[in-house]
Structure formats: C-alpha cells, structure tokens
Amino acid sequence: MNKVNISVIVPIYKIEPYLSQCIDSILDQSFTAFELILVDNGSPDNCPQICDEYADKDNRIKVIHKEHGSLLSGRKEGLKNAKGKYIAYIDGDDWVDKFYLDILYNLAEVNNSDLVVTGHFREFEGKIETVKPSYAGVFDENEIKNSILPKAMYNGGFCEHEISTYVWSKLFKREMLNKVLFEVPDEIVMGEDAAITYTYLTISKKLTISRIPLYYYRQRNDSILKTIKNSSIEYSRLGMLKDFLEIKLSPYLDAENLNTQILYYLYSSILVRSGGLIHDASGNVIFNPFLNTKKNSKVIVYSSGSFGQHLMSANSKSDYFQIVKWIDIDYHEMNIGHNFVEPMSAIVNTEFDFLIIATINPVVFKSIKAELMLMGIDSKKIVQINTDEKEIYQLLQQLGFTKHLIEH
C-alpha cells in the first residue's frame, strides 16, 4: 500500500444500489496517498459482500464488519482503524469528484489547517443543486473563537449556519478528531454531525473554507422519514444533543449567544422533521409556524424536498390545511396523502389562500418567491415562517427543551 496521508471512512448500511458508485469514485481519485475504510454497519443486504469483493481487488481497502449500530458508531469504528494524518468521511450513498481528496489535502497542507470545509452538490431525483459556503478564506484561532463560533449554528438569518454541520465535505486531522469524536454519545442519532463539527471547531487553530463544490450528496426519497414516528423519543434525542452542545461550547461562548444559537438550531431541526405542524400525543396541532395561515386554509405547497415531504405527511395526519396543489420546479412523480407533485404551471387559475414555500433557507426562499411573483402570485399570499424568539422559546418550553435555556 502507498503512503497513507488521508484515511477515507465510509459507514455502510442498506445502500446496495448506490455503494459501487461511491467506492468507484473514491478509487478513481487523482490523489493516491489514501486508504479506504469501509465500515459495514451490520447491513442486511449485499453490501458486506460488495465491500469484500472490492477489498479483494484493491489493497488500499480495509473492510470492517460490525454489529448494526448508529451511524456515529460506524464513524467511530472507522476512526479507530485509521492511519492517515487526515480523515475524510463519505456517506456510502454519495459520491465525490475525481479531485476531491487532492484539493482537500492541498487546502489543508498549504494553509496548515486543522479543518477544511468545501461546497457540495445536492442531487435529488436526477436534479443537481450547487451549495456553497457564503464566503471563502483562511481563519486563525482568534477569528474562529470570535467570529466563526458565535455564528456557527445561527448567523442571524433563519436558518443559516456559518459552518455547515455535515462531517462529509470536510477534512479533519486524525489526532484532533480522536479528542472529539469518542466523547459524542452514541445515543445522539439526530444532529450527531453538529455535535462533531462544532466541538471540533473549539479546538481548531486554523480553518480553511473553500467554495469549490466537490462532494455529491444524494438526497434519497426513500431515506426521508415522512413523519416523526415517536415524538417523545425524537425530542429526547434532540435534548441530548442540546445538553452536549451546551457543555462543549459554553467555555467559548457567552450564555446569551449560545442560547440563541441552540434555540434556532433546535427550532429549525424540529420544523424540518415535523413538517412544521407540531402535533401532541393525540394528534392535535399545537404549533403552526406558517404566519397568517389557519386551520382549513386553502394552501399550495411549493417544494417536494425533505421539508415539503414532511409537511405533506404531517398535514395528511391531521388535515389541518386544505392542500389544493403541491408544486415544484424540480417536477417528478411523487404522492403523499393523495396529493401529487405538479409543475409550477399548475398554479395558474388555482384558487388558494396561501402559498407555503417549504424551506428554512432564506436565500432559497427569496429566490423562489421572486420566481413565483414573476408568475403573478400575490406576494401577500406567500407565507413566511414564524421566527419570533419568544414564541420559539415558548414552543421549546412546551416540548421540554428549555431546562437550561434562558428566556428571550
């Protein structure tokens, strides 16, 4: 095996249709000084055999078969067996550009960086969207502590992170990651990437952010959980994440800043997972974040992505809104609760009270709103999401999250 500068770790579970594309994209890298660690996380399909077959053909590959556990447990197992100076995580249903490792390594070495962050592509139903950090540069320890961390989870725009949570599309130093990763409880299965990334930032002395997109993130329709199956369990998991972030970040951030960041981070996570409509144990809607809308409002929903699918599923459970159309510019066949995705042109001559753009990204919201207005949609009918801190605090309090958060 060649010299190992980067250990690429791929946790694998039930992704048989996508695994070969992922592995092939890694083996085809222009950068050669790497090892590939495939962590079979107890996958019940043919993924274990596929991993072994690749390992038989290429001595850069190391396969670890383990009992099924959380994604985090797979990432930990890979790190235990890694030898490289740097660690790159890739999800087994994604793939990477030929120059992915080459550029990551050069960015790290040239700038002597502890962490490298890049842009990525989001692929959904054959459509590819480019996602880039809002700026690029090299930041020292002082800038990380005083400029990056205070806005890492929430930079003042709902919901915008200064640093994306994902551990993929990043390059970590192995010795430093060892100090962070194993402290994250395996029970944190929602937001574990945030627990890793933001804790790692606290010990980083040099950060490089590049806007070059090199990683292809595949948003699979079959991987999006349409509803919260057990809200008490999910909120408990998010509560564990909240407690962990408070402990790890409180030495570096003042209480007010930390509370505001966590407040908005939890809120955005809950909105996407719940589809916005928060139900109690009896199935009654206790919180509706879509301003001006009411029960039985005639609504058009724009977006068939994750948030849009969750919203449609949540509404089918309670029939809170009368959904008259479900539209998306990325038109593709899909239906939830007898509602089928239709192209944008379907809104012509449709009677409705409000149009909900199902996104928490303000940049995306503004862009879509502008396009809809060009099509003659009254801007007053396009719904904003409630971002009032007091009302968010009251919601989180009702859901049991605000034990340590100070009231805003």
Secondary structure by P-SEA (a helix, b strand, c coil): cccccbbbbbbbccccccaaaaaaaaaacccccbbbbbbccccccaaaaaaaaaaaccccbbbbbbccccaaaaaaaaaaaccccbbbbbccccccccaaaaaaaaaaaaacccbbbbbbbbbcccbbbbbbccbbbbbcaaaaaccccccccccccccccccccccccccccaaaaaacccccccccccaaaaaaaaaaaaaccbbbbbccccbbbbbcccccccccccaaaaaaaaaaaaaaaaaaccccccaaaaaaaaaaaaaaaaaaaacccccccccccccccccccccccbbbbccccaaaaaaaaaaaacccccccbbbbccccccccccbbbbcccccccccccccccccccaaaaaaaaaaaaaacccccccccccccaaaaaaaaaaaccccccccc
